[in-house]
Amino acid sequence: MTYDPSAFPSFAVTVDLAILTIRQRRLCLLMITRGEEPFRGDAALPGGFVRAAESVDDAASRELVEETGVELFTGHIEQLATYGSPDRDPRMRVVSVAYAAFAPDLPDPVAGTDADDATWIPVDELPDRIAFNHH
């Protein structure tokens, strides 16, 4: 039997980042407002597609810099889980690798290329609707 790559569907890999910091003595999560479809205008975790020549860890580090403006992240970052429900992204089959990152006193975020806004939100005030919020 010969291996036939066309027998398997193509899919994309993304990284999602739960970036936490302390702001005014409150635990806060970095959230973006999506500037593009799908889910334009919805709150989302920062993240993005893994590029062809990078590892998922490298993609997470790149997205962390792009979404926080922090060039040298000295906090803690770790891979938490992988989500791959076939219908979680309406564009195509996408598998997301979720990361958590924490550092004290991170600066005001800078919205990334596909975000209209980026802000720190206290975890006890998170919105009910978050884009891609299903497995």
Protein Blocks (a to p, Z undefined) as FASTA:
>chain_A
ZZdfklpccddddddddddddeehiacddddddfbdehihiacdedddddfkbcfklmmm
mmmmmmnopabacbdcddfbdcfbfklpmkbccdddddddddehiacddddfkbcbdcdd
dfklccfbdghiaZZ
